[in-house]
Amino acid sequence: MLWTIIVILFILWLLGFLGPRYSTGFPRVGGIIHILIVIAVILLILRLLQAI
């Protein structure tokens, strides 16, 4: 379940980061992109620490 959330957050981050380059109609979300990737990285680190 946690891996699914991490993957979804990463995909949303990629869409937000690369979307405006390929489509001018894609909304610019600015700081939300960075918040998504930080949340995904924190979740990934927590998941890896639990596996040890």
N, C-alpha and C positions, 0 to 999 in steps of 0.2 A: 504494500500500500504506500509506504513512504517513497519507494523508488518511483512509483507512478507520479506522485506529487512532484518529485525532483525533476522528472522528465518533462512534465507539463510546464513547470516553471521555466525550465531551460528553453523549451520550444517557444513559449511566450516571450522570453527575453530575446531570442533570435529574431522573432517576428518584429518585435519593437525596435530592435537594433538595425536590422537589414531591410525592414519593410519600406521605410520612406525612400530608400535608394532605388527600389524597383517599381514603386507605385506612388505617384504624387497624391493619390487619394487616401493613402494610409495615414492614420492619425499619428501625430508626434506626441509621445507620452513622456519624454524627458526623463526625470528622476525616477519614475516608476520602473523603468527598465533596470536601473542599477539596484533598486530595492529587490526586484525579483531575483536577480542573479545572486545577491548577497544571501537571501533566504534559501535559495537552492544550495549554495555552497555550505551554509551552516547546517542544513538538514543532512547533506551528504557527509560532512565531518562527524556529526553526531551518530549517524548510522554506522560509519566505519569504526568509531570508537566503541560502539556497542558490540561489534562483531569480534573484538579482540578478547 
